[in-house]
Amino acid sequence: MDCDHSKLNGAVFGMHDWPDSLRGQAAMYRKLAEQTDDPFVKNELLELASVCEEVADNIEDHLTCESAGPNAFG
């Protein structure tokens, strides 16, 4: 099935909101990690928080590159 890529922009999916949402998830995981006594669970929650932060940063970097316009490579 073909996909009309012109419709896949930040306005349609709210891509600009994703970093904030992911950071909210990261904060929730960190809060849960503080509340648990199980070291394994604590570590897993902190890892999830780290992944959320990293993905949020990557999305922001990607959006910043798009808004900057063409570069030397394109």
C-alpha positions in Angstrom: 0.0 0.0 0.0 1.3 3.4 -1.0 1.7 6.1 1.6 1.4 9.8 0.9 4.5 11.1 2.7 3.3 14.7 2.4 0.8 14.0 5.1 3.4 12.6 7.5 4.5 15.8 9.2 4.6 17.1 12.7 1.2 18.6 12.6 -0.6 15.4 11.8 1.0 13.2 14.4 2.0 16.0 16.9 5.6 15.0 16.6 6.7 18.2 18.3 4.8 17.0 21.4 6.6 13.6 21.6 9.8 14.8 23.4 7.7 16.4 26.2 5.6 13.3 26.4 8.6 11.0 26.6 10.2 13.2 29.2 7.0 12.9 31.2 7.3 9.2 31.0 10.9 9.3 32.1 9.9 11.4 35.1 7.2 8.8 36.0 9.7 5.9 35.7 12.2 7.8 37.9 9.5 8.4 40.5 8.5 4.8 40.5 12.2 3.8 40.8 12.5 5.9 44.0 9.5 4.1 45.5 10.7 0.5 45.0 12.9 -1.5 47.2 13.7 -4.1 44.6 17.1 -3.2 43.1 16.3 -5.1 39.8 13.1 -3.2 39.3 14.7 0.1 40.3 17.5 -0.5 37.7 15.0 -1.4 35.0 12.9 1.7 35.7 15.9 3.9 35.6 17.0 2.3 32.3 13.5 3.0 30.8 13.8 6.6 32.0 17.1 6.9 30.3 15.8 5.4 27.0 12.9 7.9 27.1 15.2 10.8 27.5 17.5 9.6 24.7 14.6 9.1 22.3 13.3 12.6 23.2 16.7 14.1 22.5 16.9 12.3 19.2 13.5 13.5 18.1 14.4 17.1 19.0 17.7 16.8 17.1 15.8 15.5 14.1 13.2 18.2 14.3 15.8 20.9 14.7 17.6 19.6 11.6 14.4 19.6 9.6 13.5 23.2 10.7 17.1 24.4 9.8 16.4 23.6 6.2 18.8 22.0 3.7 22.4 21.6 4.6 25.5 21.0 2.6 24.4 17.4 1.9 20.9 18.2 0.6 
